[in-house]
Amino acid sequence: MTALTPHGAKQFILDNTALMAPPHVPEILLRLAGEAHDLWQRTEDELVEIGLPPPFWAFAWAGGQGLARYVLDNPDTVRGKRVLDFASGSGLVAIAAAKAGAAEVIAADIDPFCATAIRLNGEANGVGIGFLGTDCIGTDAGWDVVLAGDVFYDKSFADRLMPWFATLKARGAEIFVGDPGRSYLPKSGLEPLAVYEVEVTRALEDSLVKRTTVWRFA
């Protein structure tokens, strides 16, 4: 098996995924894991040994699918704008933004595998996406729109995000979040825009369908 290092990321991704369309966003093809639980468990164990995170990039999570669906169905959300897809994972939402006519799309994720996964997925969909591999919380590169799917799963992470999102919103950025009821979604300051029933992988979620809402920071 290919060594799990950033250098070996491309071959590992090609060996362990296949091009397929997420159920709720059939217009987009991603390199996703077919045997979800096996890949998750095996790579999680092995990645931990070398200090890398589990393979979030190999799955189309509910919040990301809902947010990508919303962007494709409402292209004015991003058309002609500079877009940051925060905690991008597979690049699904970034690809949706590019397809919807964004002027520039940056996919940000601290997992080094994501740089390769997002490049491969962008190529599969005929779009170019920039990649930012550093922790960008608290920074501001002048994005017009920030998209964030499935980011409220951890309290300490959510506590860092909220002041940053508030600062970006205050200077004029639009913040859109896709969330299937994660534990630390804020209880106020959000405007619901759309609700979707998104098919997911039972091995990674607690059901086959997750009711997913797209929110805008008010």
C-alpha positions in Angstrom: 0.0 0.0 0.0 1.2 3.5 -0.8 2.8 5.2 2.2 0.4 7.7 3.8 2.5 10.9 3.4 1.6 14.1 1.6 4.1 13.1 -1.1 2.2 9.9 -1.7 -1.2 11.5 -1.5 -2.1 11.3 -5.2 -1.5 7.6 -5.6 -3.2 6.9 -2.3 -6.3 8.9 -3.3 -6.4 7.2 -6.7 -6.0 3.7 -5.1 -8.7 4.2 -2.5 -11.4 6.2 -4.2 -13.5 6.2 -7.4 -15.1 9.1 -9.3 -18.7 9.3 -8.3 -21.4 11.9 -8.0 -22.7 12.8 -4.5 -26.4 11.9 -4.2 -27.6 15.5 -3.8 -25.3 17.1 -6.3 -25.2 14.8 -9.3 -23.7 17.5 -11.5 -20.4 17.1 -9.7 -17.9 14.2 -9.8 -15.6 13.6 -6.8 -13.1 11.0 -5.9 -14.9 9.4 -3.0 -14.4 6.3 -0.9 -16.8 3.5 -1.8 -16.2 1.3 1.3 -16.7 4.2 3.7 -16.2 2.6 7.0 -13.2 0.4 6.0 -11.3 3.3 4.5 -12.1 5.6 7.4 -11.0 3.1 10.0 -7.9 2.0 8.3 -6.6 5.4 7.3 -7.6 6.9 10.6 -5.5 4.4 12.4 -2.5 4.8 10.1 -2.8 8.5 9.7 -2.8 9.0 13.5 0.6 7.2 13.6 2.2 9.8 11.4 0.2 12.7 12.9 -2.2 13.5 10.1 -6.0 13.8 10.4 -8.6 11.3 9.2 -9.7 11.4 5.6 -12.6 13.9 5.7 -11.7 14.6 2.0 -12.9 11.1 0.9 -16.6 11.7 1.8 -19.4 14.1 0.7 -20.7 15.2 4.0 -24.3 16.4 4.4 -23.6 20.0 5.1 -21.4 20.3 2.1 -23.9 18.6 -0.2 -26.6 20.9 1.0 -24.5 24.0 0.6 -23.2 22.9 -2.9 -26.8 22.3 -4.0 -27.8 25.8 -2.8 -25.0 27.5 -4.6 -25.7 25.7 -7.9 -29.4 26.5 -7.6 -28.8 30.1 -6.6 -25.7 31.1 -8.6 -26.1 34.8 -7.8 -24.8 33.9 -4.4 -21.3 33.7 -5.8 -21.4 34.8 -9.4 -18.5 37.3 -10.2 -17.3 37.2 -6.5 -14.2 36.1 -4.7 -15.2 33.0 -2.7 -13.5 31.2 0.2 -14.6 27.6 0.8 -13.5 27.1 4.4 -12.7 23.6 5.7 -13.1 22.4 2.1 -12.4 18.7 2.4 -13.1 17.2 -1.0 -13.6 20.6 -2.6 -17.3 19.9 -3.3 -18.5 23.4 -2.3 -15.6 25.1 -4.0 -16.4 23.3 -7.2 -20.0 24.2 -7.0 -19.0 27.9 -6.6 -16.7 27.7 -9.6 -19.4 26.1 -11.7 -21.8 28.8 -10.5 -19.6 31.5 -11.9 -17.5 32.8 -9.1 -14.7 35.1 -10.2 -12.2 33.3 -7.9 -12.5 30.3 -5.6 -10.0 29.5 -2.8 -10.5 26.2 -1.0 -9.0 26.2 2.5 -8.1 23.2 4.5 -5.3 22.3 6.9 -5.2 18.6 5.9 -2.3 18.3 3.4 -4.1 15.5 1.5 -6.8 18.1 0.6 -4.4 19.9 -1.7 -4.2 16.9 -3.9 -7.8 15.7 -3.5 -9.2 19.2 -4.4 -6.9 19.5 -7.4 -7.9 16.0 -8.7 -11.6 16.8 -8.1 -11.3 20.2 -9.8 -9.7 18.7 -12.8 -12.5 16.0 -13.0 -15.0 18.9 -13.2 -13.1 21.2 -15.5 -12.7 24.0 -13.0 -9.6 25.7 -11.5 -9.6 26.2 -7.7 -6.9 27.8 -5.6 -5.8 26.1 -2.4 -4.9 27.5 1.0 -3.3 25.0 3.3 -2.9 27.2 6.4 -5.2 27.9 9.3 -7.0 31.0 8.0 -9.3 31.6 11.0 -8.9 35.3 12.0 -7.5 36.3 8.6 -9.1 38.4 5.9 -8.0 38.3 2.3 -11.0 40.4 1.1 -13.3 37.5 0.2 -16.8 38.5 -0.9 -18.4 35.2 0.2 -17.3 32.6 2.7 -18.9 29.1 2.4 -18.6 26.6 5.2 -20.1 23.1 5.3 -20.2 20.9 8.4 -18.0 23.1 10.6 -19.9 23.1 13.9 -19.0 19.7 15.1 -16.5 20.7 17.8 -17.0 23.3 20.6 -13.5 24.7 20.6 -13.5 25.0 16.8 -17.0 26.7 16.8 -15.8 29.1 19.5 -12.9 30.2 17.2 -15.1 30.5 14.1 -17.9 32.7 15.5 -15.8 35.8 16.2 -14.1 35.4 12.8 -17.3 35.1 10.9 -18.7 38.1 12.8 -15.7 40.2 11.8 -16.0 39.2 8.2 -19.7 39.8 8.2 -19.3 43.2 9.8 -17.0 44.4 7.0 -19.4 43.2 4.3 -18.7 39.6 3.5 -21.6 37.1 3.1 -21.3 34.0 5.2 -23.2 30.8 4.2 -23.2 27.6 6.3 -24.4 24.2 5.4 -25.3 22.2 8.6 -27.3 19.0 9.3 -27.8 19.7 12.9 -24.3 19.5 14.3 -24.0 20.0 18.0 -22.4 23.4 18.1 -24.4 25.3 15.4 -25.1 28.8 16.9 -28.7 29.1 18.2 -29.0 32.7 17.0 -27.8 35.1 14.4 -28.6 32.8 11.5 -31.2 33.1 8.7 -32.4 29.8 7.2 -32.4 29.8 3.4 -33.1 26.3 2.3 -33.7 22.8 3.8 -32.7 19.6 2.0 -33.0 15.9 2.8 -29.5 14.7 1.9 -28.5 11.0 1.5 -25.4 10.2 3.5 -23.3 7.1 4.6 -24.7 5.4 7.6 -21.2 4.2 8.5 -20.2 7.8 9.2 -23.5 9.4 10.2 -26.3 8.1 12.4 -28.8 7.8 9.6 -29.2 7.3 5.8 -30.7 10.8 5.3 -29.7 14.0 7.1 -32.0 17.0 7.2 -29.6 19.7 6.2 -30.2 23.5 6.4 -28.3 26.2 4.5 -28.0 29.3 6.7 -26.8 32.9 6.1 -25.2 34.9 8.9 -27.7 37.7 9.5 
